[in-house]
Each structure stands twice: as C-alpha cells, then as structure tokens.
C-alpha cells in the first residue's frame, strides 16, 4: 500500500495494491497487520454505506464524544472528500485536506478521530463506504458549516449543493467545539 501524506497532520491518502486483469480486479481494502505497519493500529466497530446523487454535500460531521476515526472509499462514482483538523494541540488545527475518491482511482482516505469529515458527490451518484473506530452517537454529533470562510474549503461546485438541514445550519469554525 502506498501512503500519500496530506498537508494536514495524520490525514492520509492510501493507494492499495490492486491486482487486475481482463476478468476484473482484486484488492485488500483492510488488513489489520498492514495498517499497523503504517502506524495505524486501529479497531473498527462499524461499517457504513451511503449513496448520494450528484451535488449532495454531506458534512462536515464530527462527534464531540466518541470521536470516530474513519477509513473511507468510493465503490461507485466519485466524491471530493474533506477532513478538517479540530485537534487544538495539532500543528494543523483548523486546516483541511481534500482528495477525490472514486471507483476508478480506488484511493482510500484515513480521517483520524479529532477531525470533521464531509464529501461532495461529483458524479450522477456515488456509493461511499466507511469503517469507523467508534459507534455513531447522534447526541454527540456536530456539524461545521461547509462553506465557512475561515476554513476556505475549495469545494469543486457548480451551483449550490444539496444539503441536509443539519448541514445547512452547521456551526462556524470559530464557534465549534474542538478536541483538546
């Protein structure tokens, strides 16, 4: 597996080894020993699958208690995936990293706990998979405002995204609950 660091500490783009031929392909999307060798000795407790239509923006979500590390990938379509560092003690606190994840490029993105996470669907639809290190806890979930000018995320948008009500009412970074 090839690891590509981002400008944000600990957020990593992962390119798995893909073995393909005329029949199709095979790849390992998760192997505890391989990830531990990369310094990612994590336990996943929940797998999630979402499908979104083009122009849907989900996020930027995080949990103030039970923070989730996420290993994310796309198995159909493409998204622009974003992680925002909310760890006050991090040298990259308040910075974001973004990557296009697609069925074609088969990249994965490691979003550590202590980050807000979201994505924008770039294709007609996209199937998005993620493994989480802690359980979903709606009572602890928060949302950063996706277009907060302080963050300055460069979303590849043409028009207004389709948002859930909770995402449209997200909190500004300056007012957000962050991690120690």
C-alpha positions as CSV (number, residue, x, y, z in Angstrom):
1,X,0.0,0.0,0.0
2,X,1.3,3.4,-0.9
3,X,0.8,6.2,1.7
4,X,0.5,9.8,0.4
5,X,0.7,12.4,3.2
6,X,-1.6,15.4,3.1
7,X,-0.9,19.0,4.3
8,X,-2.8,18.1,7.4
9,X,-1.1,16.1,10.1
10,X,-2.2,12.4,10.3
11,X,-4.8,12.6,7.4
12,X,-3.5,10.2,4.8
13,X,-4.4,9.2,1.3
14,X,-3.9,5.4,0.8
15,X,-3.4,3.7,-2.5
16,X,-4.0,-0.1,-2.1
17,X,-2.2,-2.6,-4.3
18,X,-4.8,-3.5,-7.0
19,X,-4.3,-6.7,-8.9
20,X,-6.2,-6.6,-12.2
21,X,-6.6,-8.5,-15.4
22,X,-9.3,-9.0,-18.1
23,X,-11.6,-10.5,-15.5
24,X,-11.6,-7.6,-13.2
25,X,-9.5,-6.8,-10.1
26,X,-8.8,-7.7,-6.5
27,X,-7.6,-5.5,-3.7
28,X,-7.4,-5.6,0.1
29,X,-9.3,-2.7,1.5
30,X,-8.4,-3.5,5.1
31,X,-5.8,-5.7,6.7
32,X,-5.0,-5.1,10.4
33,X,-1.3,-6.1,10.1
34,X,-0.7,-3.9,7.0
35,X,-2.4,-0.9,8.6
36,X,-0.5,-1.4,11.9
37,X,2.8,-1.4,9.9
38,X,1.8,2.1,8.8
39,X,1.3,3.2,12.3
40,X,-2.5,2.9,12.1
41,X,-3.2,0.3,14.8
42,X,-7.0,0.9,15.0
43,X,-10.1,-1.1,15.7
44,X,-13.1,-0.6,13.6
45,X,-16.5,-1.2,15.2
46,X,-19.0,-0.1,12.5
47,X,-19.1,-0.1,8.7
48,X,-21.4,2.3,6.8
49,X,-22.6,2.7,3.2
50,X,-24.2,5.7,1.8
51,X,-25.4,6.5,-1.7
52,X,-25.8,10.2,-2.8
53,X,-26.8,11.9,-6.0
54,X,-24.7,14.5,-7.8
55,X,-24.4,17.7,-6.0
56,X,-25.1,16.3,-2.5
57,X,-22.8,17.6,0.2
58,X,-22.7,15.6,3.4
59,X,-20.9,17.1,6.4
60,X,-18.8,18.4,7.9
61,X,-19.6,16.0,10.7
62,X,-17.8,15.0,13.9
63,X,-18.6,13.7,17.4
64,X,-17.5,15.6,20.4
65,X,-17.7,12.4,22.5
66,X,-16.9,9.0,21.0
67,X,-14.9,10.6,18.2
68,X,-14.6,8.4,15.1
69,X,-11.6,7.7,13.0
70,X,-12.8,6.8,9.5
71,X,-11.3,4.8,6.6
72,X,-13.3,6.0,3.6
73,X,-13.6,4.9,0.0
74,X,-15.9,5.1,-3.0
75,X,-17.0,1.9,-4.9
76,X,-19.2,3.6,-7.5
77,X,-18.9,7.1,-8.8
78,X,-16.7,9.9,-7.4
79,X,-16.7,12.3,-4.5
80,X,-14.5,15.2,-3.2
81,X,-13.7,14.1,0.3
82,X,-12.6,16.6,3.0
83,X,-11.2,16.3,6.5
84,X,-10.8,19.3,8.9
85,X,-8.4,19.1,11.8
86,X,-10.2,20.0,15.0
87,X,-7.4,19.0,17.5
88,X,-6.4,22.2,19.3
89,X,-3.0,20.8,20.1
90,X,-2.3,19.8,16.5
91,X,0.1,22.0,14.4
92,X,-2.5,21.8,11.6
93,X,-5.5,22.8,13.8
94,X,-8.2,24.4,11.6
95,X,-6.6,23.2,8.3
96,X,-8.3,21.0,5.8
97,X,-7.2,18.3,3.3
98,X,-9.3,17.2,0.3
99,X,-9.0,14.3,-2.1
100,X,-11.0,12.9,-5.0
101,X,-12.1,9.4,-4.2
102,X,-13.5,7.3,-7.0
103,X,-14.3,3.8,-8.1
104,X,-11.7,4.4,-10.8
105,X,-8.8,5.6,-8.7
106,X,-9.6,3.2,-5.8
107,X,-7.9,5.5,-3.3
108,X,-8.9,5.5,0.3
109,X,-8.7,8.3,2.8
110,X,-7.8,7.9,6.5
111,X,-9.6,10.5,8.6
112,X,-8.3,10.3,12.2
113,X,-10.5,10.9,15.2
114,X,-10.5,14.6,16.1
115,X,-11.4,15.6,12.6
116,X,-14.6,16.8,11.0
117,X,-15.4,15.0,7.8
118,X,-17.6,15.5,4.7
119,X,-17.9,15.0,1.0
120,X,-19.4,16.3,-2.2
121,X,-20.8,13.9,-4.8
122,X,-19.2,14.7,-8.2
123,X,-20.9,12.1,-10.4
124,X,-24.5,11.2,-11.2
125,X,-24.4,9.1,-8.0
126,X,-21.8,7.7,-5.7
127,X,-21.6,4.8,-3.3
128,X,-19.5,5.7,-0.3
129,X,-18.1,3.2,2.2
130,X,-16.5,3.9,5.6
131,X,-15.2,2.0,8.5
132,X,-15.5,3.8,11.9
133,X,-13.5,3.3,15.0
134,X,-16.4,4.2,17.3
135,X,-20.2,3.9,17.1
136,X,-22.4,6.6,15.7
137,X,-23.7,8.7,18.6
138,X,-26.2,11.3,17.3
139,X,-26.4,13.0,20.7
140,X,-22.7,13.9,20.3
141,X,-22.7,14.7,16.6
142,X,-21.9,18.3,15.5
143,X,-21.6,19.9,12.0
144,X,-19.2,22.6,10.9
145,X,-20.6,24.9,8.3
146,X,-19.5,23.5,4.9
147,X,-18.7,27.0,3.4
148,X,-17.2,28.7,6.5
149,X,-14.9,31.4,5.0
150,X,-12.4,30.8,7.8
151,X,-11.8,27.3,6.6
152,X,-11.9,28.3,2.9
153,X,-12.6,24.8,1.6
154,X,-12.2,24.8,-2.2
155,X,-15.3,22.6,-3.0
156,X,-15.5,21.8,-6.7
157,X,-19.0,23.2,-7.0
158,X,-21.1,24.4,-9.9
159,X,-24.1,25.9,-8.1
160,X,-25.5,25.3,-4.7
161,X,-25.0,21.9,-3.1
162,X,-27.9,19.7,-1.9
163,X,-27.7,19.8,2.0
164,X,-29.4,18.2,4.9
165,X,-31.0,20.7,7.3
166,X,-28.4,20.0,10.0
167,X,-25.6,20.7,7.5
168,X,-27.1,23.9,6.2
169,X,-27.3,25.1,9.9
170,X,-23.7,24.0,10.7
171,X,-21.6,25.9,13.2
172,X,-18.8,28.3,12.2
173,X,-15.3,27.0,12.9
174,X,-14.7,29.9,15.4
175,X,-17.7,28.7,17.5
176,X,-17.2,24.9,17.1
177,X,-16.5,22.5,19.9
178,X,-13.0,21.3,19.3
179,X,-10.9,18.5,20.7
180,X,-8.1,19.1,23.3
